[in-house]
Amino acid sequence: MYMLCMKKRTTIQIEKNTLERLKKLRITKRETYDEILNRLIKNENKKGL
């Protein structure tokens, strides 16, 4: 039996330069852009405390 986990997803438009910058921020090759962005947001929120 297979369980599918359907997450809500969306598409955002970014410039190719921004995409390349995001790729450089990857900790691992398997890290998703969503994970990168959430990590950046989390780190930024910590700074504001």
N, C-alpha and C positions, 0 to 999 in steps of 0.2 A: 504494500500500500504506500503510495506516494503522497506526501503532504506538500502542498504548495503554499509558500508564504508570499502573498502579493502585497508589496509595499506600494504606497502611492508615490509616483515618480512624476517629474516634470522635466522639461527641457529649457535650458537657459542659453542665451546667445552670449558668447564671449569672443573676444578677439583672439587670433591665433597666438599672438604674443603672450596673452594672459594664460592660455592653455599651456604653453611651453614653460611658463613660470610655475604653474601648478604642478607640472610633471617633475620639476626640479625639487619640489617640496615633499615628494613622496619619501616615506620612511622605507617602505618595501615596494617592490614592483606590483604587488597584489593590492596595495592600498587604493581604494576608490577615490574619486574626486570628492564624493560626498563625505568620506571620512577625513580627507585633508581639510576641507572647508570647515567641518565641525570641530576638528582639532584647533584650527586657527581661531575660530570663534570662541572656543572654550578658553584658550590661552589669553585672548584679548579680554574676556570677561574677568579672568583672574587678575589682570593688571589693574582693572577698574576698582577693585575692592580696597 
